[in-house]
Amino acid sequence: MCGVIGLIFERTRKDLGLVAAELLQTLEYRGYDSTGAAVQGDAPDDVRLVKGVGAPSVMVHKLGIVKMEGRVFCGQVRWATFGAVTDANSQPHVVRCKAHLYGAHNGNVTNCDDLKAWLTAEGHQVASDNDGEMVVHTIEHFFALELASAPQAQRERSDVRRACMRAAIVRGCARLKGSFAAVVVDPVSACVWAIKQGSSLYFGFGTDDAGGSFRIASSDLSSVLRLTRVLVPMHEGEFAEYDATGHCLYAIPAADGRSTVLPGATSLHREPVRSRLRAKDTGLVPPFETFMDQEISAQQETCRNVVSVFLGGSPLARSVAPALAACDSLPELERQVQAMLDACDDATIGRGFHTVADLPACRALIDGLPEELRVRRLLEPSADLADRLVSQEAGFLADLVPMARGPHDLAVIRLVDAMLELEELRSFSNAVDGFVQTAMACLRRSGRIYVVCCGSSFHAAKAACLFFNELACTELIPILPGEFRGQYSRSLRDGDLFVAVSQSGETKDLIDVLNSIIASGKDIQRVSLVNNVNSTLAQEKSHLVIPLRCGPEVAVPATKSFINQVTLFYCLALRLGERRLEATEQGAAGGWNAEPEEIARLRAELYTRRQKLLDLPLLIGETVASTDASVERAAQMLYLAPSTHVLATRITAVAKEGALKIREVVLNHTEGFEGSEFKHGPNTILGFNTLFGPLALDSLLRRLGKTVETIASEGIARPLAPDAVPRLVQAAVDAVFHPTPRPFSLAADEQAVFDQLVDRADLLSALRSDYPLIYVTGPDEQDVHLTVSQINTHKIRGASTVVVAEDHPALHQAASKPPADNPGYQSVYITLPRTNDTMMTVFSATVVLQRLALKMSLLKAQYLDRLGIHDHGVHPDVPKNVSKSITVD
């Protein structure tokens, strides 16, 4: 999806290149096909452009970006869409056909080819096939026209050029089709414009000792957070005009298609906000070396976050709730806390914090708490207080710790954290209750519950089907957006429920389906499960929003966002089950039509599962700790396998998500199947096939090399023609790669040597290898026996075995016993912590497959690096051809 940056400082910085390099590398996961930077000094003509094919981590040094000086920086990392991966198609682009501009974009301009033809006809020298160049040339074209309408003597004035550029952006955006964000710089006025037209874009400002005041726009929040926490929110269809010391937002008017005269941009006023994220929230923290590893390890905490809020919050929040409820001065305290939260600069925040801490109501509230609570929870010294805050404002409150004047102020931070957590608990509880009420209404009307999502979110929806079936006796229909349009769009009816799941809340094909549902006018409730509650799905398309609460996820493969989706679905299924039980006991609509014994069983199970909810995060942590060695053995066995199947019994969601993780970060073909379905066709891959990985090819080449060595020795020892050995070697190679009934190039005596020394069947046998199958099953006896049957069926046909399951002797025996005719058979058993619960296995098995993919990716990357293969694209954070955007704030 690419990443773009526009940064301007008040003063020239000798180390601007180092700043630029850090920002570009922060964007690497968004694009790594090419990297570029345009840097300007104090003069309009002092613009230096460097760009080329390669990832930012390499190219910032190769291109010399780290050594550049200047005041303005426009940078881009590219994930190629329009135009091949070449230097010419790299961005930024400097243009001066009709005016001097430079800029870059992020996104897709779908009428790129038409624009290129039009621009060429208008006299522009278009140097690439890249839609980013079309964006810059298009704005240049209209900028030049606007400048031409201004008096000649005024065309160098900054205010005139800014007005002309605003008009040019309006006219240019009317011409550009697609979804994009762009940064364009006028070197004469040293002014920057950042345009948000359907793609993510963040804008912030601050001050710096080296460069003075600055303004920065970027398609990625984490890069802005490297320099500032003060943001100015931008919406779709807006652009920011800025220099180092000031900025203004403008709305782009929509073109109605009826007039060629467009209205001008409308100026906007929007107060800045302080990001609740910190740079370290999106940064790599030792000892981790990859974001994927860091985010897998964070899953215990992110899962606990969801479970805790579902169960009523932290012990501190529950403890102080009664005192807050009884506090007469609570409204004043809440007002002052909100004023502090609304502040942006440190000085104002500090004053607001001290005002809150000095409020008599605040002191009385703390002093009035039970002594044990006050001493143990609020006043207890804590060196890691910033890391122990639990509300969604933890990042903001952590900034207060250095401002604290003593123990009382630190206690206030804890108290405010608890106050905010309680508010979040109310909001989350209302959202969960809203979902349950909506689902009950759907069931009473005999409606259907669709869960529509893409990628990992779709796999989470398939796991949700298990949870809702088992805990709420309720059917879900998990489906991809495209399949929804093909299978259900014309059969929707009033009373149905649509659940959209998306980490970013910006998934376009999902938004398109929601748009069609809204346009249908049917009475269909729309619920979104998103991580970014400020997203399009949450703000514009949904009646109800439930947050995932997993924090920012940087690595392209979803890990903690998937776990939090699954955790949230588990909690929702539990709550819906409890509500349906209540309806059953009250004889109300929406209950179960079941025998008393079944009702009693469900009642007992729901009670037990609520009591054991806090075991979920503990299970994740124990899985990581206890399976590391066996996961490493499996990774060593599998990382060079060209293809693998993951077969799950009853928990297909885990198989599909695990396969996706391996396919994403290892780049090995991997498929996830329901275990018993494998025998219905896919098992043809077992035995001899034409998928040859590096190990098989290595074995063949070694055996062929030995044969060639023998031919050379025999050729010298026997009375053959001087040039016989090269012909024999060529014939041996052809026997493997270009076989014919006989090598027609050999003389009779050479043929005799060939027949004696070259055994084609023996050479080709080096290519035979067992096909790896990964089996995943819960502890249910029926599931175990089905998996045992599958293992025995497949291994005798040429499969190696990896089992991911809780300890079971029958599984161990099936996996470990080699077939009689295959002494080279391999197997690994990854033993999950015992739960005796298939639904818990969804969590533990998922974590194992995530870590297996991570370890395989690292091993394969090291292998390819040793071979000297560059740009192989194997990386756990930024695998080739896929991208991801942080849209959480």
Salt bridges, closest charged atoms under 4 A:
ASP15 OD1 - ARG13 NE 2.83
GLU22 OE2 - ARG226 NE 3.61
ASP42 OD1 - ARG71 NE 3.56
ASP45 OD1 - ARG96 NH2 3.78
ASP46 OD1 - ARG48 NE 3.51
GLU69 OE1 - LYS14 NZ 3.86
ASP129 OD1 - LYS116 NZ 2.58
ASP131 OD2 - HIS105 NE2 3.17
GLU133 OE2 - HIS137 NE2 3.06
GLU140 OE1 - HIS124 ND1 3.14
GLU140 OE1 - HIS137 ND1 2.92
GLU146 OE2 - ARG171 NH1 2.92
GLU156 OE2 - ARG161 NH1 3.88
ASP159 OD2 - ARG157 NH2 2.66
ASP186 OD2 - ARG161 NE 2.79
ASP208 OD1 - ARG13 NH1 2.86
GLU238 OE2 - HIS235 ND1 3.73
GLU238 OE1 - ARG270 NH1 2.75
GLU241 OE2 - ARG162 NH1 3.61
GLU241 OE1 - ARG166 NH1 2.81
ASP243 OD2 - ARG162 NH2 2.87
ASP256 OD2 - ARG258 NH2 3.47
GLU271 OE2 - HIS269 NE2 2.86
ASP281 OD2 - ARG278 NE 3.43
ASP293 OD1 - ARG851 NH1 3.43
GLU301 OE1 - ARG304 NH1 2.92
GLU332 OE2 - ARG335 NH2 3.08
ASP346 OD1 - ARG274 NH2 2.99
ASP358 OD1 - ARG363 NH2 3.57
ASP358 OD1 - ARG405 NH2 2.84
GLU372 OE2 - ARG376 NH1 3.09
ASP384 OD1 - ARG388 NH1 3.92
ASP387 OD1 - LYS280 NZ 2.97
GLU393 OE1 - ARG276 NE 2.39
ASP399 OD2 - ARG229 NH1 2.68
ASP399 OD2 - ARG274 NH2 3.14
ASP409 OD2 - ARG405 NE 2.71
GLU423 OE1 - ARG426 NH2 2.75
GLU424 OE1 - ARG549 NH1 3.65
GLU470 OE2 - ARG650 NH1 3.41
ASP496 OD2 - ARG448 NH2 3.11
ASP512 OD2 - LYS508 NZ 3.44
ASP523 OD2 - ARG445 NH1 2.85
GLU553 OE1 - LYS884 NZ 2.46
GLU578 OE1 - ARG575 NH1 3.63
GLU578 OE2 - ARG610 NE 2.73
GLU582 OE2 - ARG575 NH1 3.91
GLU582 OE1 - ARG579 NH1 3.74
GLU585 OE2 - ARG603 NH2 2.83
GLU598 OE2 - ARG601 NH2 2.83
GLU605 OE1 - ARG601 NH1 2.86
GLU605 OE2 - ARG609 NE 2.85
ASP628 OD1 - ARG851 NH2 3.11
ASP628 OD1 - LYS855 NZ 3.20
GLU632 OE1 - LYS855 NZ 3.27
GLU657 OE1 - HIS459 ND1 2.81
GLU657 OE2 - LYS661 NZ 2.48
GLU664 OE1 - LYS661 NZ 3.46
GLU671 OE2 - HIS669 NE2 3.23
ASP698 OD2 - ARG702 NE 2.73
GLU714 OE1 - ARG718 NE 2.87
ASP723 OD2 - ARG727 NH1 2.82
GLU750 OE2 - ARG727 NH2 2.51
ASP762 OD1 - ARG703 NH1 3.53
GLU781 OE1 - HIS785 NE2 3.30
GLU781 OE2 - HIS808 NE2 3.10
ASP783 OD2 - ARG650 NE 2.91
ASP807 OD1 - HIS812 NE2 2.66
ASP807 OD2 - ARG834 NH2 3.83
ASP837 OD2 - ARG609 NH1 2.71
ASP865 OD1 - HIS872 NE2 2.86
